[in-house]
C-alpha cells in the first residue's frame, strides 16, 4: 500500500534506498590524515640526507627556510645552490642567527650575493659571520648602517670596532 502512495505519474514502484547502490568515495579522494603533533620541520628531518638535498634544490621557499638551518652542513649549503633562490631569501638567511657559520661563509664568499648591499649589510650585522668575511664588507656600509653596527652589542667586537673607527674618522661611504 505504501508503494502505491509513493508512485508518481508514470513511475514504477519505488524501492527503499539501497546502500550498495550509492557509490562509495574512492580512497584517493579523501585527504590523507595528518598528525596533529607533526610539524613541517619534523617531517623534513625524517627524510634521508639525499632526499633533503633534493628538497633543498627543488622545494618551496618554506622548505628551504627550514633546510637552511639543518644540522647537516651539506644540506644547509645545498639550499644556496637552488635555482629558485632569490635575493630576499638570501638576505633573510644572512640575517638569521640560527644558520651555520658555513652558510654565512658561502654567502659571503660569493660575489653573486655580496654585490647586493642588503646582503652585505646583513652579513656584517650577523654575530655568526666569520671575521674574515665581515671585515672587508664593513668598508662598503653607508654612514647610517655603520652607526647601527657600531652600537649593536650583538655584532662581533672586531666588526664593531672597525665600524666605530669609520664613523669617527668620517670615512663612511656616502650613499
C-alpha positions as CSV (number, residue, x, y, z in Angstrom):
1,X,0.0,0.0,0.0
2,X,2.9,2.4,0.7
3,X,4.3,1.8,-2.7
4,X,1.1,2.9,-4.4
5,X,1.1,6.2,-2.4
6,X,4.7,6.9,-3.3
7,X,4.0,6.4,-7.0
8,X,4.2,9.4,-9.2
9,X,2.8,9.8,-12.6
10,X,4.5,7.4,-15.0
11,X,6.9,5.9,-12.5
12,X,7.2,2.4,-11.3
13,X,7.3,1.1,-7.8
14,X,9.8,3.0,-5.6
15,X,12.1,0.8,-3.6
16,X,13.8,1.9,-0.4
17,X,17.2,3.4,-1.0
18,X,19.9,0.7,-1.3
19,X,23.2,1.5,0.4
20,X,25.1,-0.7,-2.0
21,X,23.8,1.3,-5.0
22,X,25.3,4.6,-3.8
23,X,28.9,5.0,-5.0
24,X,31.4,4.9,-2.2
25,X,34.1,7.6,-2.3
26,X,37.4,6.4,-3.5
27,X,40.3,6.4,-1.1
28,X,42.2,8.8,-3.3
29,X,39.5,11.5,-2.8
30,X,39.9,11.5,0.9
31,X,42.6,13.7,2.4
32,X,45.4,11.9,4.0
33,X,45.4,12.0,7.7
34,X,47.9,14.5,9.1
35,X,49.3,14.0,12.6
36,X,48.4,17.0,14.7
37,X,51.8,16.9,16.6
38,X,53.9,16.6,13.4
39,X,55.2,19.9,12.0
40,X,57.0,20.6,8.8
41,X,60.5,20.7,10.3
42,X,59.9,17.3,11.9
43,X,58.6,15.9,8.6
44,X,61.7,17.2,6.8
45,X,64.0,15.9,9.5
46,X,62.7,12.4,9.0
47,X,63.9,12.4,5.3
48,X,67.2,10.9,4.4
49,X,70.1,13.3,3.6
50,X,69.8,12.7,-0.1
51,X,66.1,13.5,-0.1
52,X,66.7,16.6,2.0
53,X,69.4,17.8,-0.6
54,X,66.9,17.1,-3.4
55,X,64.3,19.1,-1.4
56,X,66.8,21.9,-0.9
57,X,67.2,22.2,-4.7
58,X,63.6,21.9,-5.7
59,X,61.5,22.6,-2.7
60,X,59.3,25.6,-1.8
61,X,60.5,28.7,0.0
62,X,59.3,27.5,3.3
63,X,61.1,24.2,2.9
64,X,64.3,25.9,2.0
65,X,63.9,28.2,5.1
66,X,63.8,25.1,7.3
67,X,66.5,23.2,5.4
68,X,69.0,26.1,5.6
69,X,69.0,25.6,9.4
70,X,69.6,21.8,9.0
71,X,72.3,20.5,11.3
72,X,74.0,18.7,8.4
73,X,76.3,21.3,6.6
74,X,75.9,19.6,3.2
75,X,72.1,20.1,3.3
76,X,72.3,23.6,4.6
77,X,74.8,24.7,1.9
78,X,72.7,22.9,-0.8
79,X,69.9,25.4,-0.2
80,X,72.2,28.1,-1.6
81,X,72.6,26.2,-4.8
82,X,68.8,26.2,-5.5
83,X,67.9,27.8,-8.8
84,X,64.7,29.2,-7.2
85,X,66.6,31.2,-4.6
86,X,66.3,35.0,-4.8
87,X,67.9,38.0,-3.1
88,X,65.3,38.5,-0.4
89,X,65.7,34.9,0.7
90,X,69.5,35.1,0.9
91,X,69.2,38.4,2.8
92,X,66.9,36.6,5.3
93,X,69.4,33.8,5.6
94,X,72.3,36.2,6.1
95,X,70.3,37.9,9.0
96,X,69.4,34.6,10.7
97,X,71.3,33.8,13.9
98,X,70.3,30.2,13.7
99,X,72.2,29.3,10.5
100,X,75.5,27.6,10.5
101,X,78.7,29.6,10.0
102,X,79.4,27.6,6.8
103,X,76.2,29.0,5.2
104,X,77.3,32.6,6.1
105,X,80.8,31.9,4.8
106,X,79.4,30.6,1.5
107,X,77.1,33.6,1.1
108,X,80.0,36.0,2.0
109,X,82.5,34.4,-0.4
110,X,80.1,34.6,-3.4
111,X,80.4,37.8,-5.4
112,X,77.0,37.0,-6.9
113,X,75.4,37.5,-3.5
114,X,77.6,40.1,-1.8
115,X,77.2,42.6,-4.7
116,X,73.8,43.3,-3.2
117,X,74.1,45.9,-0.4
118,X,71.3,44.5,1.7
119,X,73.1,41.1,1.9
120,X,76.4,42.7,2.7
121,X,74.8,44.7,5.5
122,X,73.1,41.7,6.9
123,X,76.3,39.7,6.9
124,X,78.2,42.5,8.8
125,X,75.4,42.6,11.4
126,X,75.2,38.9,12.0
127,X,77.3,37.8,15.0
128,X,78.0,34.4,13.5
129,X,79.6,35.7,10.3
130,X,83.3,34.9,10.3
131,X,85.5,38.0,10.8
132,X,87.4,37.2,7.5
133,X,84.1,37.7,5.7
134,X,82.6,40.6,7.7
135,X,85.6,42.9,7.9
136,X,86.0,43.6,4.2
137,X,82.3,44.3,4.0
138,X,82.4,46.9,6.7
139,X,84.0,49.4,4.3
140,X,81.0,49.1,1.9
141,X,78.4,50.2,4.5
142,X,76.9,53.7,4.4
143,X,77.2,56.0,7.5
144,X,73.7,55.2,8.9
145,X,74.4,51.4,8.9
146,X,77.9,51.9,10.3
147,X,76.4,53.8,13.2
148,X,73.9,50.9,13.8
149,X,76.7,48.3,13.7
150,X,78.9,50.4,16.0
151,X,76.1,50.4,18.6
152,X,75.0,46.8,18.1
153,X,76.0,44.8,21.1
154,X,75.3,41.5,19.2
155,X,77.8,42.3,16.5
156,X,81.3,40.9,16.8
157,X,83.8,43.1,18.7
158,X,86.2,43.4,15.7
159,X,83.4,44.5,13.4
160,X,82.0,47.0,16.0
161,X,85.5,48.5,16.5
162,X,86.0,48.8,12.7
163,X,82.6,50.4,12.3
164,X,83.3,52.8,15.1
165,X,86.6,53.7,13.6
166,X,85.0,54.5,10.2
167,X,82.3,56.6,11.9
168,X,84.8,58.6,14.0
169,X,87.2,59.3,11.1
170,X,84.3,60.2,8.7
171,X,85.4,57.7,6.1
172,X,81.9,56.3,5.7
173,X,80.9,55.7,2.2
174,X,78.1,58.1,1.2
175,X,75.0,56.8,-0.5
